Amino acid sequence: MFKDQRVARRKIQMMSNHPQAVQAANNPSTLNNFSNCPTCLKAPAQYHPQVQLFGSKTIKLTQTGYGDWSNINIRLRGHEGSPDHTKCMLKWKELDMRLRKNLAIDQQELALMEAEKKRWQDVMKRLFSITLSLATRNLAFRGSSQTLYEKDSGNFLKEVELLAEFDSVTERHVAKIKDEASRTHYLGQQTQNEIIEIVSSQTVRTIVKKIQEVKYYAIILDCTPDISHKEQMSLVVRIVELVPKPDIKEYFLGFLNVVETTGLNLSNVVLEKLRELGISFDDCRGQSYDNGANMKGKRQGVQARLLQLNSRAAFVPCAAHTMNLVISDAAKSSTDAIGYFGYLQRLFCFFSAAIQRWDILLKHVKLTLKSWSDVRWESRLQSVIAVRSQVKEVREALLEARQAVTEPIARSEAQSLAEEVGSFRFLICTIVWAEVLSVTNQVNKLLQSSSMQLDVAARLIETANASLTKYRQSGFSEAIATAKELCEALNIDPELKQKRLRSTKRQFGYEASDEPFSDAEKRLEVEFFNRVVDSALMALQERFETLSQVRDTFGLLLDFQKVQGISKEDLHKHCINVEKTLTDKGEADVDGLEMMQEIINLPQLPPQTTAMEMLTFLHDSNLQEVYPNLWIALRISLTLPVTVASAERSFSKLKLIKTYLRSTMGQERLSGLAVISINADVAHGVSYDDLISDFAARKSRRAPL
């Protein structure tokens, strides 16, 4: 049955290659007969120039077919006016009307099917909602039992039971399961895994769509072992979203299990994952990792291998890790500094070794002592502040613990620590480290923001450098004065004990070591204070050299206040340099000369206009087409990552999801739960209809969806 003349023409031409058949197919009158007739054209078993219709009437058109193509128009016109044709058309029009008004004979069955379909869709919406609720809170799904209304059935089934008490849809679904009226319930562990995979896949698709819309992105990688001793690599992507307004976003794309942590293997795993997600690596404009040799190596590191494939993917080492290494360098620069942190650790270990000692500590202090660690960035400051703010209380707790403990070793340890805490040297070291760590920790916490920009990070580092330089000039004398005040409160003498220096015979040499200081205070200033502060200042310059180079490349785009006082030659040089940096394989993202002219034609700008403020101004004023090169350059400069803190935060989720009791969790389930938990805002924005459609399309389902 044909509803238009084009379908009729194709049918006639398919049935015959006879020239007259083609002529008939081009005749509008003939096509009108075919298109309006409900008795379909029937092709014989083999091609031959015959036209045959379906029908009960014994005529040539329905029996042997009609092959007189010169008279086909007259014959078909006669069929169109026949009673059989009119009767069939009336039946068809009546059926068409019934279908449109839902008055067909199977309407009741269709209504039941539609109601059953809607019921299952409502059930699946609730199951998807339960999955989102558990996954975003990092809770376990299953228990030791997979049956409803049992004690150890797990959080997923318990959520279903709770929902059944207040929701009629879930109540009816659970009742069917209990009465064994239906063996299909979609509450099993395999379905749970499937639902988790569907939600995470839809979340990743949404993120990938955002990446493809903005085009430019940067990658952030970091690795850590999980509870089952598997190396997990976190993949985070940083983009600048433009809708509804420019905003920096970092999205987690999953955990990747890596067997080898070499630069070659890690880069291959990343490229394969991007290829799998449909993200072009040619659009990558930045990469940021920690300071491991396999990551930042100039020859075999991940950044070097990726730069060989895409020279526009600028490498920026993690500023937060680098700041932590600055403090590590300073802490290892002096024997007094090493010994000081050793005493802090001994204090914590002494009180935490027994409940009785910890209770004694709590009687005297409000802020408990903290242990320090090389990998936890804030642990050093917390351990120092806990002693700095309550030195008197800690010393009194040690003196009481010395009298309370019965073990000789513990009593000796308490006596030794009490003498050290009450020493003038310890107080000076405490004050100095509290000041140094306060400066660096404030900068470090700001650098860990996911929306941190390159220009803001550079200013924070310059501020820390200026603060330490200023403290270098007068910090030791201030520490001495403050330490003397603490000595008065502790009722001890502010005196540095001079250690006896061993004298040894040395041969003459032109590069002999410096003579030792006879003054204990001067020796502490030179060998402790100066070394610590100078080491921190030197590490700030050396370790942030790569970040400074990237900042210099995009410097003019990061601070538009410099535009007002720069010469045209320097502006031209800078714009050409940006063009070269953003050129790979003969393709450039911007035109340097055009961008220079666009910057010259910019309106008067307020002082200290940042790159984000400029991008927001162009977006709100709809000036993207007026300043196209500047628009692209600003987006790329803001895409450059400054820290890998987002990848570090994903490891916190990893420890919450894959615990000791869930250590056998599969890689796909782990990555899916992490994607839902970390990208909770995106996951909750996914349409339930899309989730149900994906669930129904994956395989044949027993329930109508």
WONORTA-V979880 format. One record per residue. N is the residue number from 0. PHI is phi in radians with two decimals (NA if undefined). Layout:
n: [N N]
phi: [PHI PHI]
This chain:
n: [0 1 2 3 4 5 6 7 8 9 10 11 12 13 14 15 16 17 18 19 20 21 22 23 24 25 26 27 28 29 30 31 32 33 34 35 36 37 38 39 40 41 42 43 44 45 46 47 48 49 50 51 52 53 54 55 56 57 58 59 60 61 62 63 64 65 66 67 68 69 70 71 72 73 74 75 76 77 78 79 80 81 82 83 84 85 86 87 88 89 90 91 92 93 94 95 96 97 98 99 100 101 102 103 104 105 106 107 108 109 110 111 112 113 114 115 116 117 118 119 120 121 122 123 124 125 126 127 128 129 130 131 132 133 134 135 136 137 138 139 140 141 142 143 144 145 146 147 148 149 150 151 152 153 154 155 156 157 158 159 160 161 162 163 164 165 166 167 168 169 170 171 172 173 174 175 176 177 178 179 180 181 182 183 184 185 186 187 188 189 190 191 192 193 194 195 196 197 198 199 200 201 202 203 204 205 206 207 208 209 210 211 212 213 214 215 216 217 218 219 220 221 222 223 224 225 226 227 228 229 230 231 232 233 234 235 236 237 238 239 240 241 242 243 244 245 246 247 248 249 250 251 252 253 254 255 256 257 258 259 260 261 262 263 264 265 266 267 268 269 270 271 272 273 274 275 276 277 278 279 280 281 282 283 284 285 286 287 288 289 290 291 292 293 294 295 296 297 298 299 300 301 302 303 304 305 306 307 308 309 310 311 312 313 314 315 316 317 318 319 320 321 322 323 324 325 326 327 328 329 330 331 332 333 334 335 336 337 338 339 340 341 342 343 344 345 346 347 348 349 350 351 352 353 354 355 356 357 358 359 360 361 362 363 364 365 366 367 368 369 370 371 372 373 374 375 376 377 378 379 380 381 382 383 384 385 386 387 388 389 390 391 392 393 394 395 396 397 398 399 400 401 402 403 404 405 406 407 408 409 410 411 412 413 414 415 416 417 418 419 420 421 422 423 424 425 426 427 428 429 430 431 432 433 434 435 436 437 438 439 440 441 442 443 444 445 446 447 448 449 450 451 452 453 454 455 456 457 458 459 460 461 462 463 464 465 466 467 468 469 470 471 472 473 474 475 476 477 478 479 480 481 482 483 484 485 486 487 488 489 490 491 492 493 494 495 496 497 498 499 500 501 502 503 504 505 506 507 508 509 510 511 512 513 514 515 516 517 518 519 520 521 522 523 524 525 526 527 528 529 530 531 532 533 534 535 536 537 538 539 540 541 542 543 544 545 546 547 548 549 550 551 552 553 554 555 556 557 558 559 560 561 562 563 564 565 566 567 568 569 570 571 572 573 574 575 576 577 578 579 580 581 582 583 584 585 586 587 588 589 590 591 592 593 594 595 596 597 598 599 600 601 602 603 604 605 606 607 608 609 610 611 612 613 614 615 616 617 618 619 620 621 622 623 624 625 626 627 628 629 630 631 632 633 634 635 636 637 638 639 640 641 642 643 644 645 646 647 648 649 650 651 652 653 654 655 656 657 658 659 660 661 662 663 664 665 666 667 668 669 670 671 672 673 674 675 676 677 678 679 680 681 682 683 684 685 686 687 688 689 690 691 692 693 694 695 696 697 698 699 700 701 702 703 704]
phi: [NA -2.03 -1.82 -2.60 -1.23 -1.14 -1.13 -1.11 -1.08 -1.12 -1.19 -1.13 -1.16 -1.22 -1.37 -2.64 -1.87 -1.22 -1.01 -1.22 -1.18 -1.13 -1.12 -1.18 -1.19 -1.57 -1.57 -1.06 -1.10 -1.11 -1.12 -1.12 -1.10 -1.20 -1.31 -1.65 -1.44 -1.35 -1.50 -1.18 -1.17 -2.03 -1.40 -1.12 -1.11 -2.24 -1.14 -2.79 -1.30 -2.32 -1.98 -2.36 -1.99 -1.43 3.06 -1.60 -1.32 -1.51 -2.37 -1.13 -1.14 -1.76 -1.76 -1.78 1.65 -2.03 -2.06 -1.48 -1.28 -1.27 -1.95 -1.14 -1.14 -1.15 -1.19 -1.26 -1.17 -1.19 -1.12 -1.13 -1.61 -1.34 -1.08 -1.08 -1.10 -1.08 -1.12 -1.13 -1.14 -1.10 -1.13 -1.14 -1.09 -1.14 -1.13 -1.09 -1.15 -1.15 -1.12 -1.24 -1.71 0.97 -2.07 -1.26 -1.19 -1.73 -1.11 -1.12 -1.15 -1.13 -1.12 -1.14 -1.11 -1.16 -1.14 -1.14 -1.11 -1.16 -1.09 -1.19 -1.12 -1.13 -1.11 -1.16 -1.06 -1.21 -1.18 -1.14 -1.15 -1.10 -1.08 -1.09 -1.12 -1.23 -1.19 -1.20 -1.75 1.04 -1.68 -1.24 -1.63 -1.80 -2.07 -1.33 -2.05 -1.99 -2.08 -1.13 1.06 -2.03 -1.10 -1.93 -1.45 1.67 -1.18 -1.09 -1.20 -1.16 -1.14 -1.11 -1.08 -1.14 -1.17 -1.17 -1.30 -2.18 -2.05 -1.21 -1.11 -1.17 -1.08 -1.15 -1.12 -1.17 -1.10 -1.10 -1.20 -1.16 -1.45 1.01 -1.33 -2.50 -1.62 -1.78 -2.34 1.02 -1.97 -1.27 -1.20 -1.17 -1.17 -1.06 -1.08 -1.17 -1.14 -1.05 -1.15 -1.19 -1.11 -1.16 -1.13 -1.13 -1.13 -1.15 -1.06 -1.09 -1.17 -1.07 -1.09 -1.13 -1.10 -1.18 -1.22 -1.51 1.30 -1.51 -2.64 -2.35 -1.92 -2.24 -2.23 -2.80 -2.21 -2.77 -1.42 -1.67 -1.17 -1.69 1.12 -1.90 -1.37 -1.91 -1.84 -1.59 -1.97 -2.15 -2.06 -1.96 -2.39 -1.98 -1.29 -1.99 -2.14 -1.38 -2.56 -1.04 -2.71 -1.50 -2.27 -2.17 -2.05 -1.59 -1.86 2.32 -1.69 -2.05 -1.40 -1.99 -1.47 -2.04 -1.78 -1.30 -1.06 -1.13 -1.20 -1.11 -1.16 -1.14 -1.12 -1.14 -1.10 -1.15 -1.15 -1.10 -1.14 -1.13 -1.45 1.39 -1.81 -1.32 -1.24 -1.12 -1.59 -1.30 -2.12 -2.88 -2.63 -2.46 -2.41 -1.36 -1.66 -1.22 -1.13 -1.26 -1.70 -1.72 -0.95 -1.32 -2.03 -1.93 -1.24 -1.08 -1.10 -1.19 -1.20 -1.28 -1.16 -1.16 -1.49 -2.60 -1.24 -1.48 -1.44 -1.14 -1.66 -2.22 -1.15 -1.08 -1.21 -1.20 -1.08 -1.11 -1.13 -1.12 -1.20 -1.06 -1.19 -1.09 -1.08 -1.18 -1.21 -1.71 -1.43 -2.37 -1.16 -1.14 -1.19 -1.10 -1.15 -1.11 -1.19 -1.14 -1.15 -1.06 -1.19 -1.13 -1.05 -1.12 -1.13 -1.13 -1.32 -1.46 -1.31 -2.55 -1.13 -1.05 -1.17 -1.13 -1.12 -1.10 -1.08 -1.14 -1.20 -1.86 -2.01 -1.75 -1.89 -1.24 -1.23 -2.12 -1.49 -1.89 -2.47 -1.27 -1.68 -1.58 -1.23 -1.66 -1.14 -1.11 -1.11 -1.09 -1.20 -1.28 -1.11 -1.06 -1.52 -1.07 -1.47 -2.63 -1.12 -1.08 -1.17 -1.12 -1.15 -1.13 -1.14 -1.18 -1.15 -1.21 -1.13 -1.09 -1.43 -1.50 -1.31 -1.90 -1.26 -1.06 -1.16 -1.14 -1.14 -1.13 -1.13 -1.13 -1.10 -1.14 -1.20 -1.12 -1.16 -1.20 -1.10 -1.52 -1.50 -1.11 -1.10 -1.12 -1.14 -1.11 -1.09 -1.10 -1.16 -1.12 -1.17 -1.09 -1.24 -1.12 -1.23 -1.14 -1.16 -1.26 -1.21 -1.10 -1.17 -1.12 -1.16 -1.20 -1.19 -1.42 -1.18 -1.21 -1.73 -1.11 -1.84 -1.10 -1.20 -1.16 -1.09 -1.11 -1.18 -1.10 -1.18 -1.12 -1.13 -1.10 -1.09 -1.15 -1.16 -1.19 -1.12 -1.17 -1.18 -1.08 -1.37 -2.26 -1.20 -1.22 -1.12 -1.17 -1.13 -1.08 -1.12 -1.17 -1.14 -1.14 -1.13 -1.16 -1.12 -1.13 -1.17 -1.53 1.05 -2.25 -1.40 -1.37 -2.35 -1.51 -1.35 -1.43 -1.41 -1.22 -1.63 -1.36 -1.73 -2.27 -1.31 -2.20 -1.33 -1.16 -2.72 -1.31 -1.98 -1.21 -1.23 -1.16 -1.19 -1.19 -1.41 -1.47 -1.49 -1.16 -1.18 -1.16 -1.11 -1.14 -1.15 -1.34 -1.52 -2.00 -1.11 -1.12 -1.15 -1.12 -1.22 -1.12 -1.13 -1.16 -1.15 -1.15 -1.16 -1.06 -1.30 -1.33 -1.33 -1.75 -1.15 -1.11 -1.10 -1.14 -1.14 -1.15 -1.11 -1.15 -1.13 -1.82 -1.00 -1.18 -1.34 -1.63 -2.56 -1.37 -1.18 -1.22 -1.13 -1.19 -1.90 -1.60 -1.37 -1.17 -1.16 -1.17 -1.12 -1.09 -1.09 -1.16 -1.14 -1.14 -1.13 -1.12 -1.08 -1.14 -1.12 -1.73 -2.09 -2.55 0.98 1.43 -1.88 -1.99 -1.31 -2.35 -1.82 -1.07 -1.16 -1.15 -1.15 -1.07 -1.18 -1.14 -1.16 -1.12 -1.50 -1.14 -1.22 -1.07 -1.88 -1.20 -1.13 0.99 -1.36 -1.45 -1.13 -1.15 -1.13 -1.17 -1.11 -1.12 -1.10 -1.13 -1.22 -1.18 -1.54 0.98 -1.90 -1.09 -1.37 -1.38 -2.15 -1.17 -1.21 -1.14 -1.06 -1.22 -1.10 -1.15 -1.08 -1.20 -1.12 -1.39 -1.31 -1.07 -1.37 -2.00 -2.53 -1.83 -1.07 -1.13 -1.17 -1.11 -1.17 -1.14 -1.20 -1.12 -1.15 -1.04 -1.22 -1.38 -1.50 -1.72 -1.65 -1.08 -1.34 -2.08 -1.25 -1.61 -1.06 -1.24 -1.13 -1.15 -1.18 -1.04 -1.13 -1.13 -1.12 -1.17 -1.08 -1.17 -1.19 -1.30 -1.75 -1.07 -1.11 -1.23 -1.11 -1.25 -1.53 -1.26 -1.24 -1.12 -1.10 -1.15 -1.13 -1.19 -1.10 -1.13 -1.11 -1.27 -1.48 -1.20 -2.83 -1.16 -1.88 -1.29 -1.59 -1.28 -2.21]
